[in-house]
């Protein structure tokens, strides 16, 4: 018969083994002063389909801030679903308001405006970002996390 004590011992051993095989890459305080990434301006150009940046490179375990600025020439529902899944979102600042949330789905810019994200990437990979529905117009890019 399997006892509660044996179950507890097995779970404790599994926890120890898991801790021995996992690597921790982050060092220090993750919410320290964020590294400012170049602003991402959307809605540039005469038709409003331009973006100022197509690629951002980051490292796991480092704090970053990214300001997204919309000119208002095109509506932009900014999405990066896989990237948003693999970051620790510290806060979002928009319109004089500080928003603390655990997950971000999208930022929707119907007019001109800006939002600043504060986050720490937690998983390496290449992640697409785009203004939903405007990818064919070139409003897309990628976050590369090492």
TIDOVEX-636564 format. One record per residue: residue number from 1; residue in three letters; x, y, z of N, C-alpha, C, O in turn. Coordinates in nm, 2 decimals. Layout:
TIDOVEX-636564
DRENKOL,num,residu,nc1,nc2,nc3,cac1,cac2,cac3,cc1,cc2,cc3,oc1,oc2,oc3
DRENKOL,NUM,ALA,X,Y,Z,X,Y,Z,X,Y,Z,X,Y,Z
...
This chain:
TIDOVEX-636564
DRENKOL,num,residu,nc1,nc2,nc3,cac1,cac2,cac3,cc1,cc2,cc3,oc1,oc2,oc3
DRENKOL,1,UNK,0.08,-0.12,0.00,0.00,0.00,0.00,0.09,0.12,0.00,0.19,0.13,0.07
DRENKOL,2,UNK,0.05,0.23,-0.07,0.13,0.35,-0.08,0.08,0.45,0.02,-0.04,0.48,0.02
DRENKOL,3,UNK,0.17,0.49,0.11,0.13,0.58,0.22,0.15,0.73,0.18,0.22,0.76,0.08
DRENKOL,4,UNK,0.10,0.81,0.26,0.11,0.95,0.24,0.26,0.99,0.26,0.31,1.08,0.19
DRENKOL,5,UNK,0.33,0.93,0.36,0.47,0.96,0.38,0.55,0.93,0.26,0.64,1.00,0.22
DRENKOL,6,UNK,0.52,0.81,0.19,0.60,0.77,0.08,0.57,0.87,-0.04,0.66,0.90,-0.11
DRENKOL,7,UNK,0.45,0.91,-0.05,0.41,1.00,-0.16,0.48,1.14,-0.14,0.54,1.19,-0.23
DRENKOL,8,UNK,0.49,1.19,-0.02,0.56,1.31,0.02,0.71,1.30,-0.01,0.77,1.39,-0.07
DRENKOL,9,UNK,0.77,1.18,0.02,0.91,1.16,0.00,0.94,1.16,-0.15,1.03,1.22,-0.20
DRENKOL,10,UNK,0.85,1.09,-0.23,0.87,1.08,-0.38,0.86,1.22,-0.44,0.94,1.26,-0.52
DRENKOL,11,UNK,0.76,1.30,-0.39,0.75,1.44,-0.45,0.87,1.53,-0.41,0.91,1.61,-0.49
DRENKOL,12,UNK,0.92,1.51,-0.29,1.03,1.59,-0.25,1.15,1.55,-0.33,1.23,1.64,-0.37
DRENKOL,13,UNK,1.17,1.42,-0.36,1.29,1.38,-0.44,1.27,1.43,-0.58,1.37,1.47,-0.64
DRENKOL,14,UNK,1.15,1.42,-0.64,1.13,1.47,-0.77,1.17,1.62,-0.78,1.22,1.67,-0.88
DRENKOL,15,UNK,1.13,1.70,-0.68,1.16,1.84,-0.67,1.31,1.86,-0.67,1.36,1.95,-0.73
DRENKOL,16,UNK,1.38,1.78,-0.59,1.52,1.80,-0.58,1.59,1.76,-0.72,1.68,1.84,-0.76
DRENKOL,17,UNK,1.54,1.66,-0.78,1.60,1.62,-0.91,1.57,1.73,-1.01,1.66,1.76,-1.09
DRENKOL,18,UNK,1.45,1.78,-1.01,1.42,1.88,-1.11,1.50,2.01,-1.09,1.54,2.07,-1.18
DRENKOL,19,UNK,1.53,2.04,-0.96,1.61,2.16,-0.93,1.76,2.14,-0.97,1.83,2.23,-1.01
DRENKOL,20,UNK,1.80,2.01,-0.98,1.94,1.98,-1.01,1.96,1.99,-1.16,2.07,2.02,-1.21
DRENKOL,21,UNK,1.86,1.97,-1.24,1.87,1.97,-1.39,1.84,2.10,-1.45,1.88,2.13,-1.56
DRENKOL,22,UNK,1.76,2.19,-1.38,1.72,2.31,-1.44,1.83,2.42,-1.42,1.90,2.42,-1.31
DRENKOL,23,UNK,1.85,2.51,-1.51,1.94,2.61,-1.50,1.87,2.75,-1.48,1.77,2.77,-1.54
DRENKOL,24,UNK,1.92,2.83,-1.39,1.87,2.96,-1.37,1.97,3.06,-1.44,2.08,3.06,-1.41
DRENKOL,25,UNK,1.92,3.14,-1.53,2.00,3.23,-1.61,1.99,3.37,-1.56,2.08,3.45,-1.58
DRENKOL,26,UNK,1.89,3.41,-1.49,1.87,3.54,-1.44,1.96,3.56,-1.31,1.96,3.48,-1.22
DRENKOL,27,UNK,2.02,3.68,-1.31,2.10,3.71,-1.19,2.06,3.85,-1.14,2.04,3.94,-1.22
DRENKOL,28,UNK,2.04,3.86,-1.01,2.01,3.99,-0.96,1.86,4.02,-0.96,1.78,3.94,-0.98
DRENKOL,29,UNK,1.83,4.15,-0.93,1.69,4.20,-0.92,1.63,4.22,-1.06,1.68,4.31,-1.13
DRENKOL,30,UNK,1.53,4.15,-1.09,1.47,4.15,-1.23,1.39,4.28,-1.25,1.37,4.31,-1.37
DRENKOL,31,UNK,1.35,4.35,-1.15,1.27,4.47,-1.17,1.35,4.60,-1.16,1.30,4.71,-1.15
DRENKOL,32,UNK,1.48,4.59,-1.17,1.57,4.70,-1.16,1.54,4.80,-1.28,1.46,4.77,-1.37
DRENKOL,33,UNK,1.62,4.90,-1.29,1.60,5.00,-1.40,1.60,4.93,-1.53,1.70,4.86,-1.57
DRENKOL,34,UNK,1.50,4.95,-1.61,1.48,4.88,-1.74,1.57,4.94,-1.84,1.60,5.06,-1.85
DRENKOL,35,UNK,1.62,4.85,-1.93,1.69,4.89,-2.05,1.59,4.95,-2.15,1.50,4.87,-2.19
DRENKOL,36,UNK,1.61,5.07,-2.20,1.51,5.13,-2.29,1.54,5.08,-2.43,1.65,5.11,-2.48
DRENKOL,37,UNK,1.44,5.01,-2.49,1.45,4.98,-2.63,1.42,5.09,-2.72,1.35,5.18,-2.67
DRENKOL,38,UNK,1.46,5.10,-2.84,1.42,5.21,-2.93,1.27,5.21,-2.94,1.20,5.10,-2.95
DRENKOL,39,UNK,1.21,5.33,-2.95,1.06,5.34,-2.96,1.01,5.27,-3.09,1.08,5.27,-3.19
DRENKOL,40,UNK,0.90,5.21,-3.08,0.83,5.15,-3.19,0.72,5.24,-3.24,0.62,5.26,-3.17
DRENKOL,41,UNK,0.74,5.31,-3.35,0.64,5.40,-3.40,0.57,5.33,-3.51,0.62,5.28,-3.60
DRENKOL,42,UNK,0.43,5.34,-3.50,0.35,5.27,-3.60,0.26,5.38,-3.67,0.23,5.48,-3.61
DRENKOL,43,UNK,0.23,5.35,-3.79,0.15,5.44,-3.87,0.23,5.55,-3.94,0.18,5.66,-3.96
DRENKOL,44,UNK,0.35,5.52,-3.97,0.44,5.61,-4.04,0.42,5.61,-4.19,0.36,5.52,-4.24
DRENKOL,45,UNK,0.47,5.72,-4.26,0.46,5.73,-4.40,0.33,5.79,-4.44,0.24,5.81,-4.36
DRENKOL,46,UNK,0.32,5.82,-4.57,0.20,5.89,-4.62,0.07,5.81,-4.60,-0.03,5.86,-4.57
DRENKOL,47,UNK,0.08,5.68,-4.63,-0.04,5.59,-4.61,-0.06,5.54,-4.47,-0.17,5.49,-4.44
DRENKOL,48,UNK,0.05,5.56,-4.39,0.03,5.52,-4.25,0.06,5.37,-4.22,0.02,5.32,-4.12
DRENKOL,49,UNK,0.13,5.30,-4.31,0.15,5.16,-4.30,0.30,5.13,-4.26,0.34,5.02,-4.25
DRENKOL,50,UNK,0.37,5.23,-4.22,0.51,5.22,-4.19,0.53,5.19,-4.04,0.45,5.23,-3.95
DRENKOL,51,UNK,0.65,5.13,-4.00,0.69,5.10,-3.87,0.83,5.14,-3.85,0.91,5.12,-3.95
DRENKOL,52,UNK,0.87,5.20,-3.74,1.01,5.25,-3.72,1.11,5.14,-3.70,1.23,5.15,-3.73
DRENKOL,53,UNK,1.06,5.03,-3.64,1.15,4.91,-3.61,1.09,4.78,-3.66,0.97,4.76,-3.65
DRENKOL,54,UNK,1.17,4.70,-3.71,1.12,4.56,-3.75,1.18,4.45,-3.67,1.14,4.34,-3.68
DRENKOL,55,UNK,1.28,4.49,-3.59,1.35,4.38,-3.51,1.40,4.44,-3.38,1.46,4.55,-3.38
DRENKOL,56,UNK,1.38,4.36,-3.27,1.43,4.40,-3.14,1.50,4.27,-3.09,1.45,4.16,-3.10
DRENKOL,57,UNK,1.63,4.29,-3.04,1.70,4.18,-2.98,1.72,4.21,-2.83,1.75,4.32,-2.78
DRENKOL,58,UNK,1.69,4.10,-2.75,1.69,4.11,-2.61,1.76,3.98,-2.55,1.78,3.89,-2.62
DRENKOL,59,UNK,1.78,3.98,-2.42,1.83,3.86,-2.35,1.73,3.83,-2.24,1.66,3.91,-2.18
DRENKOL,60,UNK,1.72,3.70,-2.21,1.64,3.66,-2.10,1.69,3.71,-1.97,1.82,3.73,-1.96
DRENKOL,61,UNK,1.61,3.74,-1.87,1.65,3.78,-1.74,1.69,3.92,-1.73,1.74,3.96,-1.62
DRENKOL,62,UNK,1.68,4.00,-1.83,1.71,4.14,-1.82,1.58,4.22,-1.84,1.49,4.19,-1.91
DRENKOL,63,UNK,1.57,4.33,-1.76,1.45,4.42,-1.76,1.45,4.51,-1.88,1.56,4.57,-1.91
DRENKOL,64,UNK,1.34,4.53,-1.95,1.34,4.62,-2.07,1.21,4.71,-2.06,1.11,4.67,-1.99
DRENKOL,65,UNK,1.22,4.82,-2.13,1.10,4.90,-2.15,1.09,4.93,-2.30,1.19,4.95,-2.37
DRENKOL,66,UNK,0.97,4.93,-2.35,0.94,4.95,-2.49,0.82,5.05,-2.50,0.71,5.02,-2.46
DRENKOL,67,UNK,0.84,5.16,-2.56,0.74,5.26,-2.59,0.68,5.24,-2.73,0.76,5.24,-2.83
DRENKOL,68,UNK,0.55,5.21,-2.74,0.49,5.20,-2.87,0.41,5.33,-2.89,0.32,5.36,-2.81
DRENKOL,69,UNK,0.44,5.39,-3.00,0.37,5.52,-3.03,0.30,5.51,-3.16,0.36,5.47,-3.27
DRENKOL,70,UNK,0.17,5.55,-3.16,0.09,5.54,-3.28,0.07,5.69,-3.33,0.03,5.78,-3.26
DRENKOL,71,UNK,0.08,5.70,-3.46,0.06,5.83,-3.52,-0.09,5.86,-3.54,-0.14,5.97,-3.56
DRENKOL,72,UNK,-0.17,5.75,-3.54,-0.31,5.76,-3.56,-0.36,5.76,-3.71,-0.47,5.76,-3.74
DRENKOL,73,UNK,-0.26,5.74,-3.80,-0.29,5.74,-3.94,-0.36,5.61,-3.98,-0.45,5.60,-4.07
DRENKOL,74,UNK,-0.33,5.50,-3.91,-0.40,5.37,-3.92,-0.43,5.32,-3.78,-0.35,5.33,-3.69
DRENKOL,75,UNK,-0.54,5.25,-3.77,-0.57,5.18,-3.64,-0.48,5.07,-3.63,-0.45,5.00,-3.73
DRENKOL,76,UNK,-0.43,5.04,-3.51,-0.33,4.93,-3.49,-0.37,4.85,-3.37,-0.37,4.91,-3.26
DRENKOL,77,UNK,-0.41,4.73,-3.39,-0.43,4.64,-3.28,-0.30,4.56,-3.27,-0.28,4.45,-3.33
DRENKOL,78,UNK,-0.20,4.61,-3.18,-0.07,4.56,-3.17,-0.08,4.42,-3.10,-0.12,4.42,-2.98
DRENKOL,79,UNK,-0.03,4.32,-3.16,-0.03,4.18,-3.10,0.11,4.12,-3.11,0.18,4.14,-3.21
DRENKOL,80,UNK,0.14,4.04,-3.01,0.26,3.96,-3.01,0.23,3.84,-2.92,0.29,3.83,-2.81
DRENKOL,81,UNK,0.13,3.75,-2.95,0.08,3.66,-2.86,0.18,3.56,-2.80,0.18,3.54,-2.67
DRENKOL,82,UNK,0.27,3.51,-2.87,0.37,3.42,-2.82,0.47,3.49,-2.73,0.51,3.44,-2.63
DRENKOL,83,UNK,0.51,3.61,-2.77,0.60,3.69,-2.69,0.54,3.73,-2.56,0.60,3.71,-2.46
DRENKOL,84,UNK,0.42,3.77,-2.56,0.35,3.81,-2.44,0.33,3.69,-2.35,0.33,3.71,-2.22
DRENKOL,85,UNK,0.33,3.57,-2.40,0.32,3.45,-2.31,0.45,3.43,-2.24,0.45,3.38,-2.13
DRENKOL,86,UNK,0.56,3.46,-2.30,0.69,3.43,-2.24,0.77,3.55,-2.19,0.89,3.56,-2.20
DRENKOL,87,UNK,0.69,3.65,-2.13,0.76,3.76,-2.06,0.69,3.77,-1.92,0.58,3.72,-1.90
DRENKOL,88,UNK,0.77,3.83,-1.83,0.71,3.87,-1.70,0.68,4.01,-1.72,0.77,4.10,-1.73
DRENKOL,89,UNK,0.55,4.04,-1.73,0.50,4.18,-1.75,0.50,4.25,-1.61,0.42,4.22,-1.53
DRENKOL,90,UNK,0.58,4.35,-1.60,0.59,4.43,-1.48,0.48,4.53,-1.47,0.41,4.54,-1.37
DRENKOL,91,UNK,0.46,4.61,-1.58,0.36,4.71,-1.58,0.35,4.77,-1.72,0.43,4.75,-1.81
DRENKOL,92,UNK,0.24,4.84,-1.74,0.21,4.92,-1.87,0.18,5.06,-1.83,0.09,5.08,-1.74
DRENKOL,93,UNK,0.24,5.16,-1.89,0.20,5.30,-1.86,0.14,5.35,-1.99,0.19,5.35,-2.10
DRENKOL,94,UNK,0.02,5.41,-1.97,-0.06,5.47,-2.09,-0.15,5.58,-2.04,-0.22,5.56,-1.94
DRENKOL,95,UNK,-0.15,5.69,-2.10,-0.24,5.80,-2.07,-0.23,5.84,-1.92,-0.33,5.88,-1.86
DRENKOL,96,UNK,-0.11,5.84,-1.86,-0.10,5.89,-1.72,-0.14,5.78,-1.62,-0.15,5.81,-1.50
DRENKOL,97,UNK,-0.17,5.66,-1.67,-0.21,5.55,-1.58,-0.11,5.44,-1.58,-0.05,5.41,-1.69
DRENKOL,98,UNK,-0.08,5.39,-1.47,0.01,5.27,-1.46,-0.08,5.15,-1.44,-0.16,5.14,-1.34
DRENKOL,99,UNK,-0.07,5.05,-1.53,-0.15,4.93,-1.53,-0.06,4.81,-1.49,0.04,4.79,-1.55
DRENKOL,100,UNK,-0.10,4.74,-1.38,-0.03,4.62,-1.34,-0.12,4.50,-1.38,-0.23,4.49,-1.32
DRENKOL,101,UNK,-0.06,4.42,-1.46,-0.14,4.30,-1.51,-0.04,4.19,-1.52,0.08,4.21,-1.53
DRENKOL,102,UNK,-0.09,4.07,-1.52,0.00,3.95,-1.54,0.01,3.91,-1.68,0.10,3.83,-1.72
DRENKOL,103,UNK,-0.08,3.95,-1.77,-0.08,3.91,-1.91,-0.13,4.02,-2.00,-0.22,4.10,-1.96
DRENKOL,104,UNK,-0.08,4.03,-2.12,-0.12,4.13,-2.22,-0.17,4.06,-2.34,-0.10,3.97,-2.39
DRENKOL,105,UNK,-0.28,4.09,-2.39,-0.34,4.03,-2.51,-0.31,4.11,-2.63,-0.25,4.06,-2.73
DRENKOL,106,UNK,-0.34,4.24,-2.62,-0.31,4.33,-2.73,-0.32,4.47,-2.68,-0.39,4.50,-2.58
DRENKOL,107,UNK,-0.26,4.57,-2.76,-0.28,4.71,-2.73,-0.34,4.77,-2.86,-0.29,4.75,-2.97
DRENKOL,108,UNK,-0.46,4.83,-2.84,-0.53,4.88,-2.96,-0.52,5.03,-2.96,-0.57,5.10,-2.87
DRENKOL,109,UNK,-0.47,5.08,-3.07,-0.45,5.22,-3.09,-0.55,5.26,-3.20,-0.53,5.22,-3.32
DRENKOL,110,UNK,-0.66,5.33,-3.16,-0.76,5.37,-3.26,-0.72,5.51,-3.32,-0.75,5.55,-3.43
DRENKOL,111,UNK,-0.65,5.59,-3.24,-0.61,5.72,-3.27,-0.46,5.73,-3.23,-0.39,5.63,-3.20
DRENKOL,112,UNK,-0.40,5.86,-3.24,-0.27,5.87,-3.19,-0.26,5.85,-3.04,-0.36,5.88,-2.97
DRENKOL,113,UNK,-0.15,5.80,-3.00,-0.13,5.77,-2.86,-0.01,5.69,-2.83,0.06,5.65,-2.93
DRENKOL,114,UNK,0.02,5.66,-2.71,0.14,5.58,-2.68,0.11,5.49,-2.55,0.03,5.53,-2.46
DRENKOL,115,UNK,0.19,5.39,-2.54,0.19,5.30,-2.43,0.33,5.25,-2.41,0.40,5.22,-2.50
DRENKOL,116,UNK,0.37,5.24,-2.28,0.51,5.19,-2.25,0.50,5.06,-2.17,0.43,5.06,-2.07
DRENKOL,117,UNK,0.56,4.96,-2.22,0.56,4.83,-2.16,0.69,4.81,-2.08,0.80,4.85,-2.13
DRENKOL,118,UNK,0.68,4.75,-1.96,0.80,4.72,-1.88,0.79,4.57,-1.85,0.69,4.52,-1.80
DRENKOL,119,UNK,0.90,4.50,-1.89,0.89,4.35,-1.89,1.03,4.29,-1.88,1.13,4.35,-1.90
DRENKOL,120,UNK,1.03,4.16,-1.85,1.15,4.08,-1.85,1.12,3.95,-1.94,1.03,3.87,-1.91
DRENKOL,121,UNK,1.20,3.93,-2.05,1.18,3.81,-2.13,1.23,3.69,-2.05,1.33,3.69,-1.98
DRENKOL,122,UNK,1.15,3.58,-2.06,1.19,3.46,-1.98,1.21,3.34,-2.06,1.26,3.24,-2.00
DRENKOL,123,UNK,1.19,3.34,-2.19,1.22,3.22,-2.27,1.28,3.27,-2.41,1.22,3.35,-2.48
DRENKOL,124,UNK,1.40,3.21,-2.44,1.46,3.24,-2.57,1.37,3.20,-2.69,1.29,3.11,-2.68
DRENKOL,125,UNK,1.38,3.27,-2.80,1.31,3.24,-2.92,1.29,3.36,-3.01,1.33,3.47,-2.97
DRENKOL,126,UNK,1.23,3.34,-3.12,1.20,3.45,-3.21,1.05,3.46,-3.22,0.98,3.36,-3.25
DRENKOL,127,UNK,0.99,3.58,-3.19,0.85,3.60,-3.17,0.80,3.71,-3.27,0.86,3.82,-3.27
DRENKOL,128,UNK,0.70,3.69,-3.34,0.64,3.78,-3.43,0.56,3.89,-3.36,0.49,3.85,-3.26
DRENKOL,129,UNK,0.56,4.01,-3.41,0.46,4.11,-3.36,0.41,4.18,-3.49,0.47,4.18,-3.59
DRENKOL,130,UNK,0.28,4.23,-3.47,0.22,4.29,-3.59,0.10,4.37,-3.54,0.05,4.36,-3.43
DRENKOL,131,UNK,0.05,4.46,-3.63,-0.08,4.52,-3.62,-0.17,4.43,-3.69,-0.17,4.41,-3.81
DRENKOL,132,UNK,-0.26,4.37,-3.61,-0.35,4.26,-3.66,-0.43,4.31,-3.79,-0.49,4.42,-3.79
DRENKOL,133,UNK,-0.42,4.23,-3.89,-0.49,4.26,-4.02,-0.41,4.34,-4.11,-0.45,4.36,-4.23
DRENKOL,134,UNK,-0.30,4.40,-4.07,-0.22,4.48,-4.15,-0.08,4.42,-4.18,0.01,4.49,-4.23
DRENKOL,135,UNK,-0.06,4.29,-4.16,0.06,4.23,-4.18,0.10,4.23,-4.33,0.22,4.25,-4.37
DRENKOL,136,UNK,0.00,4.22,-4.42,0.03,4.22,-4.56,0.07,4.36,-4.61,0.14,4.37,-4.72
DRENKOL,137,UNK,0.04,4.46,-4.53,0.09,4.60,-4.56,0.23,4.63,-4.50,0.28,4.74,-4.51
DRENKOL,138,UNK,0.29,4.53,-4.44,0.42,4.54,-4.38,0.43,4.58,-4.24,0.54,4.61,-4.19
DRENKOL,139,UNK,0.32,4.58,-4.17,0.32,4.62,-4.03,0.34,4.50,-3.94,0.25,4.46,-3.87
DRENKOL,140,UNK,0.46,4.45,-3.95,0.50,4.33,-3.87,0.65,4.34,-3.84,0.73,4.41,-3.91
DRENKOL,141,UNK,0.69,4.27,-3.74,0.83,4.26,-3.71,0.86,4.14,-3.61,0.77,4.05,-3.60
DRENKOL,142,UNK,0.97,4.14,-3.55,1.00,4.03,-3.46,1.09,4.07,-3.34,1.17,4.16,-3.34
DRENKOL,143,UNK,1.06,4.00,-3.23,1.14,4.01,-3.11,1.23,3.89,-3.11,1.18,3.77,-3.12
DRENKOL,144,UNK,1.36,3.91,-3.09,1.45,3.80,-3.08,1.51,3.80,-2.94,1.57,3.89,-2.90
DRENKOL,145,UNK,1.48,3.69,-2.87,1.52,3.68,-2.73,1.63,3.57,-2.72,1.61,3.45,-2.76
DRENKOL,146,UNK,1.75,3.60,-2.67,1.86,3.51,-2.66,1.87,3.47,-2.51,1.96,3.39,-2.48
